[in-house]
Amino acid sequence: MSKIGRFLLGAIMGGLFATAIVILLTPAPGTQVRQQISNRIEGIRNDVKMAAENRRKELELELKQLQHPD
């Protein structure tokens, strides 16, 4: 595995570990924490979906321009 791959794996694992520790040590009730996490995940999912749709539109426009150079 390359150095970059090991670094990314370590960063991801560290992030997951830190998230688990924060969830375990948070003073808020579990249901509230789960709702906040759910809301954040939904927001990220919507952002990714919107970015993918925008990129798809850009690529389709670029493809049309390449197919029909007027």
PQR file of N, CA, C, O and H, with PARSE charges and radii, in Angstrom:
ATOM      1  N   MET A   1       0.855  -1.165   0.000 -0.4000 1.5000
ATOM      2  CA  MET A   1       0.000   0.000   0.000 -0.0000 2.0000
ATOM      3  C   MET A   1       0.908   1.237   0.000  0.5500 1.7000
ATOM      4  O   MET A   1       1.924   1.268   0.694 -0.5500 1.4000
ATOM      5  N   SER A   2       0.544   2.220  -0.759 -0.4000 1.5000
ATOM      6  CA  SER A   2       1.358   3.428  -0.867 -0.0000 2.0000
ATOM      7  C   SER A   2       1.260   4.272   0.405  0.5500 1.7000
ATOM      8  O   SER A   2       0.391   4.051   1.249 -0.5500 1.4000
ATOM      9  H   SER A   2      -0.282   2.195  -1.322  0.4000 1.0000
ATOM     10  N   LYS A   3       2.159   5.230   0.522 -0.4000 1.5000
ATOM     11  CA  LYS A   3       2.168   6.103   1.694 -0.0000 2.0000
ATOM     12  C   LYS A   3       0.871   6.897   1.785  0.5500 1.7000
ATOM     13  O   LYS A   3       0.332   7.095   2.874 -0.5500 1.4000
ATOM     14  H   LYS A   3       2.865   5.409  -0.163  0.4000 1.0000
ATOM     15  N   ILE A   4       0.376   7.348   0.645 -0.4000 1.5000
ATOM     16  CA  ILE A   4      -0.861   8.122   0.634 -0.0000 2.0000
ATOM     17  C   ILE A   4      -2.035   7.251   1.085  0.5500 1.7000
ATOM     18  O   ILE A   4      -2.886   7.696   1.856 -0.5500 1.4000
ATOM     19  H   ILE A   4       0.814   7.187  -0.240  0.4000 1.0000
ATOM     20  N   GLY A   5      -2.074   6.024   0.604 -0.4000 1.5000
ATOM     21  CA  GLY A   5      -3.137   5.102   0.989 -0.0000 2.0000
ATOM     22  C   GLY A   5      -3.118   4.817   2.480  0.5500 1.7000
ATOM     23  O   GLY A   5      -4.168   4.785   3.121 -0.5500 1.4000
ATOM     24  H   GLY A   5      -1.383   5.662  -0.022  0.4000 1.0000
ATOM     25  N   ARG A   6      -1.940   4.612   3.033 -0.4000 1.5000
ATOM     26  CA  ARG A   6      -1.825   4.372   4.472 -0.0000 2.0000
ATOM     27  C   ARG A   6      -2.239   5.605   5.258  0.5500 1.7000
ATOM     28  O   ARG A   6      -2.903   5.503   6.289 -0.5500 1.4000
ATOM     29  H   ARG A   6      -1.087   4.639   2.513  0.4000 1.0000
ATOM     30  N   PHE A   7      -1.838   6.780   4.759 -0.4000 1.5000
ATOM     31  CA  PHE A   7      -2.225   8.020   5.435 -0.0000 2.0000
ATOM     32  C   PHE A   7      -3.736   8.178   5.443  0.5500 1.7000
ATOM     33  O   PHE A   7      -4.326   8.478   6.481 -0.5500 1.4000
ATOM     34  H   PHE A   7      -1.299   6.864   3.921  0.4000 1.0000
ATOM     35  N   LEU A   8      -4.372   7.976   4.280 -0.4000 1.5000
ATOM     36  CA  LEU A   8      -5.829   8.119   4.202 -0.0000 2.0000
ATOM     37  C   LEU A   8      -6.541   7.116   5.100  0.5500 1.7000
ATOM     38  O   LEU A   8      -7.514   7.460   5.770 -0.5500 1.4000
ATOM     39  H   LEU A   8      -3.893   7.732   3.437  0.4000 1.0000
ATOM     40  N   LEU A   9      -6.062   5.888   5.113 -0.4000 1.5000
ATOM     41  CA  LEU A   9      -6.649   4.871   5.974 -0.0000 2.0000
ATOM     42  C   LEU A   9      -6.525   5.284   7.439  0.5500 1.7000
ATOM     43  O   LEU A   9      -7.477   5.153   8.209 -0.5500 1.4000
ATOM     44  H   LEU A   9      -5.271   5.609   4.568  0.4000 1.0000
ATOM     45  N   GLY A  10      -5.355   5.779   7.818 -0.4000 1.5000
ATOM     46  CA  GLY A  10      -5.151   6.234   9.188 -0.0000 2.0000
ATOM     47  C   GLY A  10      -6.032   7.415   9.537  0.5500 1.7000
ATOM     48  O   GLY A  10      -6.570   7.483  10.642 -0.5500 1.4000
ATOM     49  H   GLY A  10      -4.582   5.885   7.193  0.4000 1.0000
ATOM     50  N   ALA A  11      -6.187   8.347   8.609 -0.4000 1.5000
ATOM     51  CA  ALA A  11      -7.031   9.516   8.851 -0.0000 2.0000
ATOM     52  C   ALA A  11      -8.491   9.101   9.023  0.5500 1.7000
ATOM     53  O   ALA A  11      -9.183   9.609   9.905 -0.5500 1.4000
ATOM     54  H   ALA A  11      -5.750   8.292   7.712  0.4000 1.0000
ATOM     55  N   ILE A  12      -8.948   8.196   8.198 -0.4000 1.5000
ATOM     56  CA  ILE A  12     -10.334   7.724   8.294 -0.0000 2.0000
ATOM     57  C   ILE A  12     -10.553   6.978   9.601  0.5500 1.7000
ATOM     58  O   ILE A  12     -11.541   7.207  10.299 -0.5500 1.4000
ATOM     59  H   ILE A  12      -8.386   7.784   7.482  0.4000 1.0000
ATOM     60  N   MET A  13      -9.634   6.093   9.926 -0.4000 1.5000
ATOM     61  CA  MET A  13      -9.760   5.336  11.164 -0.0000 2.0000
ATOM     62  C   MET A  13      -9.710   6.273  12.380  0.5500 1.7000
ATOM     63  O   MET A  13     -10.469   6.089  13.332 -0.5500 1.4000
ATOM     64  H   MET A  13      -8.832   5.907   9.359  0.4000 1.0000
ATOM     65  N   GLY A  14      -8.834   7.261  12.352 -0.4000 1.5000
ATOM     66  CA  GLY A  14      -8.754   8.224  13.441 -0.0000 2.0000
ATOM     67  C   GLY A  14     -10.037   9.020  13.582  0.5500 1.7000
ATOM     68  O   GLY A  14     -10.497   9.279  14.694 -0.5500 1.4000
ATOM     69  H   GLY A  14      -8.218   7.410  11.579  0.4000 1.0000
ATOM     70  N   GLY A  15     -10.616   9.411  12.446 -0.4000 1.5000
ATOM     71  CA  GLY A  15     -11.879  10.140  12.471 -0.0000 2.0000
ATOM     72  C   GLY A  15     -13.003   9.305  13.058  0.5500 1.7000
ATOM     73  O   GLY A  15     -13.804   9.803  13.849 -0.5500 1.4000
ATOM     74  H   GLY A  15     -10.242   9.201  11.543  0.4000 1.0000
ATOM     75  N   LEU A  16     -13.063   8.040  12.673 -0.4000 1.5000
ATOM     76  CA  LEU A  16     -14.100   7.159  13.214 -0.0000 2.0000
ATOM     77  C   LEU A  16     -13.909   6.947  14.716  0.5500 1.7000
ATOM     78  O   LEU A  16     -14.877   6.945  15.477 -0.5500 1.4000
ATOM     79  H   LEU A  16     -12.413   7.636  12.030  0.4000 1.0000
ATOM     80  N   PHE A  17     -12.672   6.771  15.131 -0.4000 1.5000
ATOM     81  CA  PHE A  17     -12.376   6.591  16.548 -0.0000 2.0000
ATOM     82  C   PHE A  17     -12.766   7.838  17.343  0.5500 1.7000
ATOM     83  O   PHE A  17     -13.393   7.739  18.398 -0.5500 1.4000
ATOM     84  H   PHE A  17     -11.886   6.773  14.513  0.4000 1.0000
ATOM     85  N   ALA A  18     -12.392   9.002  16.831 -0.4000 1.5000
ATOM     86  CA  ALA A  18     -12.724  10.256  17.508 -0.0000 2.0000
ATOM     87  C   ALA A  18     -14.234  10.448  17.588  0.5500 1.7000
ATOM     88  O   ALA A  18     -14.750  10.899  18.611 -0.5500 1.4000
ATOM     89  H   ALA A  18     -11.883   9.082  15.975  0.4000 1.0000
ATOM     90  N   THR A  19     -14.938  10.108  16.520 -0.4000 1.5000
ATOM     91  CA  THR A  19     -16.398  10.220  16.516 -0.0000 2.0000
ATOM     92  C   THR A  19     -17.014   9.328  17.585  0.5500 1.7000
ATOM     93  O   THR A  19     -17.922   9.743  18.305 -0.5500 1.4000
ATOM     94  H   THR A  19     -14.518   9.742  15.690  0.4000 1.0000
ATOM     95  N   ALA A  20     -16.519   8.109  17.682 -0.4000 1.5000
ATOM     96  CA  ALA A  20     -17.043   7.180  18.685 -0.0000 2.0000
ATOM     97  C   ALA A  20     -16.806   7.710  20.099  0.5500 1.7000
ATOM     98  O   ALA A  20     -17.695   7.622  20.946 -0.5500 1.4000
ATOM     99  H   ALA A  20     -15.781   7.771  17.097  0.4000 1.0000
ATOM    100  N   ILE A  21     -15.632   8.255  20.360 -0.4000 1.5000
ATOM    101  CA  ILE A  21     -15.312   8.790  21.680 -0.0000 2.0000
ATOM    102  C   ILE A  21     -16.224   9.974  22.011  0.5500 1.7000
ATOM    103  O   ILE A  21     -16.742  10.074  23.123 -0.5500 1.4000
ATOM    104  H   ILE A  21     -14.910   8.327  19.672  0.4000 1.0000
ATOM    105  N   VAL A  22     -16.414  10.865  21.040 -0.4000 1.5000
ATOM    106  CA  VAL A  22     -17.268  12.034  21.269 -0.0000 2.0000
ATOM    107  C   VAL A  22     -18.698  11.600  21.562  0.5500 1.7000
ATOM    108  O   VAL A  22     -19.338  12.141  22.464 -0.5500 1.4000
ATOM    109  H   VAL A  22     -15.993  10.784  20.137  0.4000 1.0000
ATOM    110  N   ILE A  23     -19.195  10.645  20.818 -0.4000 1.5000
ATOM    111  CA  ILE A  23     -20.565  10.174  21.041 -0.0000 2.0000
ATOM    112  C   ILE A  23     -20.703   9.555  22.432  0.5500 1.7000
ATOM    113  O   ILE A  23     -21.713   9.755  23.107 -0.5500 1.4000
ATOM    114  H   ILE A  23     -18.676  10.206  20.085  0.4000 1.0000
ATOM    115  N   LEU A  24     -19.694   8.808  22.854 -0.4000 1.5000
ATOM    116  CA  LEU A  24     -19.757   8.168  24.164 -0.0000 2.0000
ATOM    117  C   LEU A  24     -19.657   9.174  25.312  0.5500 1.7000
ATOM    118  O   LEU A  24     -20.237   8.954  26.375 -0.5500 1.4000
ATOM    119  H   LEU A  24     -18.874   8.645  22.305  0.4000 1.0000
ATOM    120  N   LEU A  25     -18.937  10.260  25.109 -0.4000 1.5000
ATOM    121  CA  LEU A  25     -18.695  11.211  26.187 -0.0000 2.0000
ATOM    122  C   LEU A  25     -19.586  12.448  26.153  0.5500 1.7000
ATOM    123  O   LEU A  25     -19.460  13.321  27.012 -0.5500 1.4000
ATOM    124  H   LEU A  25     -18.466  10.438  24.245  0.4000 1.0000
ATOM    125  N   THR A  26     -20.460  12.533  25.200 -0.4000 1.5000
ATOM    126  CA  THR A  26     -21.311  13.717  25.083 -0.0000 2.0000
ATOM    127  C   THR A  26     -22.357  13.756  26.202  0.5500 1.7000
ATOM    128  O   THR A  26     -22.896  12.718  26.585 -0.5500 1.4000
ATOM    129  H   THR A  26     -20.562  11.823  24.502  0.4000 1.0000
ATOM    130  N   PRO A  27     -22.642  14.953  26.723 -0.5600 1.5000
ATOM    131  CA  PRO A  27     -23.623  15.053  27.798  0.2800 2.0000
ATOM    132  C   PRO A  27     -25.081  15.052  27.316  0.5500 1.7000
ATOM    133  O   PRO A  27     -25.996  14.956  28.133 -0.5500 1.4000
ATOM    134  N   ALA A  28     -25.304  15.156  26.017 -0.4000 1.5000
ATOM    135  CA  ALA A  28     -26.665  15.187  25.476 -0.0000 2.0000
ATOM    136  C   ALA A  28     -27.271  13.777  25.503  0.5500 1.7000
ATOM    137  O   ALA A  28     -26.541  12.786  25.468 -0.5500 1.4000
ATOM    138  H   ALA A  28     -24.560  15.234  25.353  0.4000 1.0000
ATOM    139  N   PRO A  29     -28.600  13.691  25.566 -0.5600 1.5000
ATOM    140  CA  PRO A  29     -29.259  12.381  25.524  0.2800 2.0000
ATOM    141  C   PRO A  29     -28.989  11.668  24.187  0.5500 1.7000
ATOM    142  O   PRO A  29     -28.777  12.308  23.157 -0.5500 1.4000
ATOM    143  N   GLY A  30     -29.002  10.358  24.232 -0.4000 1.5000
ATOM    144  CA  GLY A  30     -28.702   9.555  23.048 -0.0000 2.0000
ATOM    145  C   GLY A  30     -29.629   9.838  21.885  0.5500 1.7000
ATOM    146  O   GLY A  30     -29.188   9.890  20.737 -0.5500 1.4000
ATOM    147  H   GLY A  30     -29.174   9.838  25.068  0.4000 1.0000
ATOM    148  N   THR A  31     -30.908  10.020  22.168 -0.4000 1.5000
ATOM    149  CA  THR A  31     -31.855  10.263  21.071 -0.0000 2.0000
ATOM    150  C   THR A  31     -31.552  11.592  20.384  0.5500 1.7000
ATOM    151  O   THR A  31     -31.669  11.706  19.163 -0.5500 1.4000
ATOM    152  H   THR A  31     -31.267   9.977  23.100  0.4000 1.0000
ATOM    153  N   GLN A  32     -31.169  12.587  21.161 -0.4000 1.5000
ATOM    154  CA  GLN A  32     -30.835  13.897  20.586 -0.0000 2.0000
ATOM    155  C   GLN A  32     -29.575  13.800  19.736  0.5500 1.7000
ATOM    156  O   GLN A  32     -29.514  14.380  18.652 -0.5500 1.4000
ATOM    157  H   GLN A  32     -31.074  12.495  22.153  0.4000 1.0000
ATOM    158  N   VAL A  33     -28.567  13.071  20.217 -0.4000 1.5000
ATOM    159  CA  VAL A  33     -27.319  12.902  19.468 -0.0000 2.0000
ATOM    160  C   VAL A  33     -27.589  12.160  18.164  0.5500 1.7000
ATOM    161  O   VAL A  33     -27.085  12.545  17.109 -0.5500 1.4000
ATOM    162  H   VAL A  33     -28.616  12.599  21.097  0.4000 1.0000
ATOM    163  N   ARG A  34     -28.382  11.100  18.237 -0.4000 1.5000
ATOM    164  CA  ARG A  34     -28.701  10.339  17.015 -0.0000 2.0000
ATOM    165  C   ARG A  34     -29.446  11.210  16.006  0.5500 1.7000
ATOM    166  O   ARG A  34     -29.203  11.109  14.803 -0.5500 1.4000
ATOM    167  H   ARG A  34     -28.792  10.787  19.094  0.4000 1.0000
ATOM    168  N   GLN A  35     -30.347  12.061  16.485 -0.4000 1.5000
ATOM    169  CA  GLN A  35     -31.081  12.956  15.590 -0.0000 2.0000
ATOM    170  C   GLN A  35     -30.137  13.962  14.937  0.5500 1.7000
ATOM    171  O   GLN A  35     -30.245  14.234  13.741 -0.5500 1.4000
ATOM    172  H   GLN A  35     -30.544  12.143  17.461  0.4000 1.0000
ATOM    173  N   GLN A  36     -29.213  14.513  15.721 -0.4000 1.5000
ATOM    174  CA  GLN A  36     -28.241  15.461  15.164 -0.0000 2.0000
ATOM    175  C   GLN A  36     -27.366  14.789  14.113  0.5500 1.7000
ATOM    176  O   GLN A  36     -27.103  15.364  13.057 -0.5500 1.4000
ATOM    177  H   GLN A  36     -29.125  14.293  16.692  0.4000 1.0000
ATOM    178  N   ILE A  37     -26.916  13.575  14.405 -0.4000 1.5000
ATOM    179  CA  ILE A  37     -26.094  12.836  13.447 -0.0000 2.0000
ATOM    180  C   ILE A  37     -26.895  12.558  12.190  0.5500 1.7000
ATOM    181  O   ILE A  37     -26.395  12.717  11.076 -0.5500 1.4000
ATOM    182  H   ILE A  37     -27.130  13.108  15.263  0.4000 1.0000
ATOM    183  N   SER A  38     -28.138  12.142  12.372 -0.4000 1.5000
ATOM    184  CA  SER A  38     -29.005  11.863  11.224 -0.0000 2.0000
ATOM    185  C   SER A  38     -29.199  13.111  10.366  0.5500 1.7000
ATOM    186  O   SER A  38     -29.155  13.036   9.138 -0.5500 1.4000
ATOM    187  H   SER A  38     -28.543  12.012  13.276  0.4000 1.0000
ATOM    188  N   ASN A  39     -29.413  14.250  11.009 -0.4000 1.5000
ATOM    189  CA  ASN A  39     -29.596  15.503  10.273 -0.0000 2.0000
ATOM    190  C   ASN A  39     -28.334  15.880   9.499  0.5500 1.7000
ATOM    191  O   ASN A  39     -28.412  16.317   8.351 -0.5500 1.4000
ATOM    192  H   ASN A  39     -29.448  14.311  12.007  0.4000 1.0000
ATOM    193  N   ARG A  40     -27.187  15.711  10.124 -0.4000 1.5000
ATOM    194  CA  ARG A  40     -25.928  16.032   9.445 -0.0000 2.0000
ATOM    195  C   ARG A  40     -25.692  15.105   8.255  0.5500 1.7000
ATOM    196  O   ARG A  40     -25.280  15.552   7.185 -0.5500 1.4000
ATOM    197  H   ARG A  40     -27.124  15.356  11.057  0.4000 1.0000
ATOM    198  N   ILE A  41     -25.954  13.824   8.447 -0.4000 1.5000
ATOM    199  CA  ILE A  41     -25.778  12.863   7.351 -0.0000 2.0000
ATOM    200  C   ILE A  41     -26.713  13.210   6.197  0.5500 1.7000
ATOM    201  O   ILE A  41     -26.308  13.170   5.035 -0.5500 1.4000
ATOM    202  H   ILE A  41     -26.289  13.461   9.316  0.4000 1.0000
ATOM    203  N   GLU A  42     -27.953  13.547   6.512 -0.4000 1.5000
ATOM    204  CA  GLU A  42     -28.921  13.919   5.467 -0.0000 2.0000
ATOM    205  C   GLU A  42     -28.458  15.172   4.729  0.5500 1.7000
ATOM    206  O   GLU A  42     -28.580  15.252   3.507 -0.5500 1.4000
ATOM    207  H   GLU A  42     -28.282  13.579   7.456  0.4000 1.0000
ATOM    208  N   GLY A  43     -27.926  16.152   5.467 -0.4000 1.5000
ATOM    209  CA  GLY A  43     -27.412  17.365   4.832 -0.0000 2.0000
ATOM    210  C   GLY A  43     -26.235  17.065   3.910  0.5500 1.7000
ATOM    211  O   GLY A  43     -26.158  17.597   2.803 -0.5500 1.4000
ATOM    212  H   GLY A  43     -27.827  16.087   6.460  0.4000 1.0000
ATOM    213  N   ILE A  44     -25.325  16.219   4.365 -0.4000 1.5000
ATOM    214  CA  ILE A  44     -24.173  15.836   3.538 -0.0000 2.0000
ATOM    215  C   ILE A  44     -24.650  15.084   2.307  0.5500 1.7000
ATOM    216  O   ILE A  44     -24.167  15.324   1.200 -0.5500 1.4000
ATOM    217  H   ILE A  44     -25.388  15.787   5.264  0.4000 1.0000
ATOM    218  N   ARG A  45     -25.595  14.174   2.497 -0.4000 1.5000
ATOM    219  CA  ARG A  45     -26.135  13.396   1.374 -0.0000 2.0000
ATOM    220  C   ARG A  45     -26.751  14.329   0.328  0.5500 1.7000
ATOM    221  O   ARG A  45     -26.537  14.149  -0.871 -0.5500 1.4000
ATOM    222  H   ARG A  45     -25.987  13.979   3.395  0.4000 1.0000
ATOM    223  N   ASN A  46     -27.512  15.320   0.782 -0.4000 1.5000
ATOM    224  CA  ASN A  46     -28.125  16.276  -0.146 -0.0000 2.0000
ATOM    225  C   ASN A  46     -27.072  17.109  -0.867  0.5500 1.7000
ATOM    226  O   ASN A  46     -27.197  17.374  -2.062 -0.5500 1.4000
ATOM    227  H   ASN A  46     -27.686  15.467   1.755  0.4000 1.0000
ATOM    228  N   ASP A  47     -26.028  17.525  -0.134 -0.4000 1.5000
ATOM    229  CA  ASP A  47     -24.952  18.298  -0.756 -0.0000 2.0000
ATOM    230  C   ASP A  47     -24.235  17.491  -1.838  0.5500 1.7000
ATOM    231  O   ASP A  47     -23.951  18.005  -2.919 -0.5500 1.4000
ATOM    232  H   ASP A  47     -25.927  17.310   0.837  0.4000 1.0000
ATOM    233  N   VAL A  48     -23.947  16.228  -1.539 -0.4000 1.5000
ATOM    234  CA  VAL A  48     -23.269  15.365  -2.505 -0.0000 2.0000
ATOM    235  C   VAL A  48     -24.160  15.132  -3.718  0.5500 1.7000
ATOM    236  O   VAL A  48     -23.691  15.163  -4.856 -0.5500 1.4000
ATOM    237  H   VAL A  48     -24.178  15.810  -0.660  0.4000 1.0000
ATOM    238  N   LYS A  49     -25.442  14.900  -3.472 -0.4000 1.5000
ATOM    239  CA  LYS A  49     -26.384  14.670  -4.570 -0.0000 2.0000
ATOM    240  C   LYS A  49     -26.468  15.899  -5.475  0.5500 1.7000
ATOM    241  O   LYS A  49     -26.464  15.775  -6.700 -0.5500 1.4000
ATOM    242  H   LYS A  49     -25.823  14.875  -2.548  0.4000 1.0000
ATOM    243  N   MET A  50     -26.544  17.082  -4.867 -0.4000 1.5000
ATOM    244  CA  MET A  50     -26.619  18.312  -5.642 -0.0000 2.0000
ATOM    245  C   MET A  50     -25.330  18.545  -6.439  0.5500 1.7000
ATOM    246  O   MET A  50     -25.381  18.953  -7.599 -0.5500 1.4000
ATOM    247  H   MET A  50     -26.547  17.182  -3.872  0.4000 1.0000
ATOM    248  N   ALA A  51     -24.191  18.287  -5.824 -0.4000 1.5000
ATOM    249  CA  ALA A  51     -22.917  18.459  -6.517 -0.0000 2.0000
ATOM    250  C   ALA A  51     -22.813  17.493  -7.692  0.5500 1.7000
ATOM    251  O   ALA A  51     -22.323  17.864  -8.759 -0.5500 1.4000
ATOM    252  H   ALA A  51     -24.149  17.955  -4.881  0.4000 1.0000
ATOM    253  N   ALA A  52     -23.270  16.261  -7.501 -0.4000 1.5000
ATOM    254  CA  ALA A  52     -23.231  15.272  -8.581 -0.0000 2.0000
ATOM    255  C   ALA A  52     -24.154  15.685  -9.730  0.5500 1.7000
ATOM    256  O   ALA A  52     -23.790  15.548 -10.898 -0.5500 1.4000
ATOM    257  H   ALA A  52     -23.667  15.960  -6.635  0.4000 1.0000
ATOM    258  N   GLU A  53     -25.331  16.184  -9.406 -0.4000 1.5000
ATOM    259  CA  GLU A  53     -26.258  16.630 -10.447 -0.0000 2.0000
ATOM    260  C   GLU A  53     -25.680  17.816 -11.222  0.5500 1.7000
ATOM    261  O   GLU A  53     -25.782  17.868 -12.448 -0.5500 1.4000
ATOM    262  H   GLU A  53     -25.627  16.296  -8.457  0.4000 1.0000
ATOM    263  N   ASN A  54     -25.078  18.757 -10.515 -0.4000 1.5000
ATOM    264  CA  ASN A  54     -24.465  19.909 -11.180 -0.0000 2.0000
ATOM    265  C   ASN A  54     -23.324  19.473 -12.083  0.5500 1.7000
ATOM    266  O   ASN A  54     -23.196  19.959 -13.206 -0.5500 1.4000
ATOM    267  H   ASN A  54     -24.995  18.714  -9.519  0.4000 1.0000
ATOM    268  N   ARG A  55     -22.504  18.567 -11.600 -0.4000 1.5000
ATOM    269  CA  ARG A  55     -21.374  18.083 -12.411 -0.0000 2.0000
ATOM    270  C   ARG A  55     -21.876  17.340 -13.634  0.5500 1.7000
ATOM    271  O   ARG A  55     -21.311  17.473 -14.720 -0.5500 1.4000
ATOM    272  H   ARG A  55     -22.609  18.173 -10.687  0.4000 1.0000
ATOM    273  N   ARG A  56     -22.944  16.550 -13.463 -0.4000 1.5000
ATOM    274  CA  ARG A  56     -23.510  15.819 -14.585 -0.0000 2.0000
ATOM    275  C   ARG A  56     -24.007  16.784 -15.661  0.5500 1.7000
ATOM    276  O   ARG A  56     -23.786  16.562 -16.851 -0.5500 1.4000
ATOM    277  H   ARG A  56     -23.402  16.442 -12.581  0.4000 1.0000
ATOM    278  N   LYS A  57     -24.677  17.854 -15.238 -0.4000 1.5000
ATOM    279  CA  LYS A  57     -25.161  18.847 -16.197 -0.0000 2.0000
ATOM    280  C   LYS A  57     -23.998  19.507 -16.938  0.5500 1.7000
ATOM    281  O   LYS A  57     -24.064  19.721 -18.148 -0.5500 1.4000
ATOM    282  H   LYS A  57     -24.857  18.035 -14.271  0.4000 1.0000
ATOM    283  N   GLU A  58     -22.939  19.825 -16.201 -0.4000 1.5000
ATOM    284  CA  GLU A  58     -21.758  20.424 -16.827 -0.0000 2.0000
ATOM    285  C   GLU A  58     -21.156  19.485 -17.867  0.5500 1.7000
ATOM    286  O   GLU A  58     -20.807  19.909 -18.968 -0.5500 1.4000
ATOM    287  H   GLU A  58     -22.885  19.652 -15.218  0.4000 1.0000
ATOM    288  N   LEU A  59     -21.037  18.212 -17.511 -0.4000 1.5000
ATOM    289  CA  LEU A  59     -20.454  17.242 -18.435 -0.0000 2.0000
ATOM    290  C   LEU A  59     -21.342  17.013 -19.655  0.5500 1.7000
ATOM    291  O   LEU A  59     -20.838  16.855 -20.767 -0.5500 1.4000
ATOM    292  H   LEU A  59     -21.321  17.868 -16.616  0.4000 1.0000
ATOM    293  N   GLU A  60     -22.659  16.993 -19.455 -0.4000 1.5000
ATOM    294  CA  GLU A  60     -23.570  16.838 -20.588 -0.0000 2.0000
ATOM    295  C   GLU A  60     -23.456  18.028 -21.539  0.5500 1.7000
ATOM    296  O   GLU A  60     -23.457  17.850 -22.757 -0.5500 1.4000
ATOM    297  H   GLU A  60     -23.069  17.121 -18.552  0.4000 1.0000
ATOM    298  N   LEU A  61     -23.360  19.225 -20.997 -0.4000 1.5000
ATOM    299  CA  LEU A  61     -23.198  20.418 -21.824 -0.0000 2.0000
ATOM    300  C   LEU A  61     -21.873  20.362 -22.592  0.5500 1.7000
ATOM    301  O   LEU A  61     -21.817  20.686 -23.778 -0.5500 1.4000
ATOM    302  H   LEU A  61     -23.360  19.369 -20.008  0.4000 1.0000
ATOM    303  N   GLU A  62     -20.829  19.953 -21.909 -0.4000 1.5000
ATOM    304  CA  GLU A  62     -19.523  19.840 -22.563 -0.0000 2.0000
ATOM    305  C   GLU A  62     -19.565  18.792 -23.669  0.5500 1.7000
ATOM    306  O   GLU A  62     -18.976  18.989 -24.732 -0.5500 1.4000
ATOM    307  H   GLU A  62     -20.875  19.690 -20.945  0.4000 1.0000
ATOM    308  N   LEU A  63     -20.254  17.685 -23.428 -0.4000 1.5000
ATOM    309  CA  LEU A  63     -20.378  16.641 -24.443 -0.0000 2.0000
ATOM    310  C   LEU A  63     -21.136  17.157 -25.659  0.5500 1.7000
ATOM    311  O   LEU A  63     -20.745  16.883 -26.794 -0.5500 1.4000
ATOM    312  H   LEU A  63     -20.732  17.526 -22.564  0.4000 1.0000
ATOM    313  N   LYS A  64     -22.218  17.901 -25.435 -0.4000 1.5000
ATOM    314  CA  LYS A  64     -22.975  18.472 -26.558 -0.0000 2.0000
ATOM    315  C   LYS A  64     -22.091  19.406 -27.372  0.5500 1.7000
ATOM    316  O   LYS A  64     -22.135  19.401 -28.603 -0.5500 1.4000
ATOM    317  H   LYS A  64     -22.536  18.123 -24.513  0.4000 1.0000
ATOM    318  N   GLN A  65     -21.290  20.205 -26.679 -0.4000 1.5000
ATOM    319  CA  GLN A  65     -20.412  21.146 -27.378 -0.0000 2.0000
ATOM    320  C   GLN A  65     -19.359  20.411 -28.183  0.5500 1.7000
ATOM    321  O   GLN A  65     -18.985  20.863 -29.265 -0.5500 1.4000
ATOM    322  H   GLN A  65     -21.254  20.209 -25.680  0.4000 1.0000
ATOM    323  N   LEU A  66     -18.880  19.299 -27.681 -0.4000 1.5000
ATOM    324  CA  LEU A  66     -17.884  18.519 -28.419 -0.0000 2.0000
ATOM    325  C   LEU A  66     -18.504  17.789 -29.605  0.5500 1.7000
ATOM    326  O   LEU A  66     -17.852  17.619 -30.635 -0.5500 1.4000
ATOM    327  H   LEU A  66     -19.184  18.932 -26.802  0.4000 1.0000
ATOM    328  N   GLN A  67     -19.747  17.358 -29.471 -0.4000 1.5000
ATOM    329  CA  GLN A  67     -20.417  16.624 -30.535 -0.0000 2.0000
ATOM    330  C   GLN A  67     -20.866  17.564 -31.662  0.5500 1.7000
ATOM    331  O   GLN A  67     -20.857  17.187 -32.834 -0.5500 1.4000
ATOM    332  H   GLN A  67     -20.276  17.496 -28.633  0.4000 1.0000
ATOM    333  N   HIS A  68     -21.253  18.773 -31.299 -0.4000 1.5000
ATOM    334  CA  HIS A  68     -21.771  19.713 -32.287 -0.0000 2.0000
ATOM    335  C   HIS A  68     -21.043  21.050 -32.147  0.5500 1.7000
ATOM    336  O   HIS A  68     -21.612  22.011 -31.630 -0.5500 1.4000
ATOM    337  H   HIS A  68     -21.261  19.079 -30.347  0.4000 1.0000
ATOM    338  N   PRO A  69     -19.816  21.117 -32.594 -0.5600 1.5000
ATOM    339  CA  PRO A  69     -19.089  22.406 -32.483  0.2800 2.0000
ATOM    340  C   PRO A  69     -19.608  23.411 -33.503  0.5500 1.7000
ATOM    341  O   PRO A  69     -19.262  23.339 -34.682 -0.5500 1.4000
ATOM    342  N   ASP A  70     -20.419  24.325 -33.062 -0.4000 1.5000
ATOM    343  CA  ASP A  70     -20.991  25.332 -33.977 -0.0000 2.0000
ATOM    344  C   ASP A  70     -20.289  26.649 -33.845  0.5500 1.7000
ATOM    345  O   ASP A  70     -20.637  27.606 -34.535 -0.5500 1.4000
ATOM    346  H   ASP A  70     -20.699  24.384 -32.104  0.4000 1.0000
TER
END
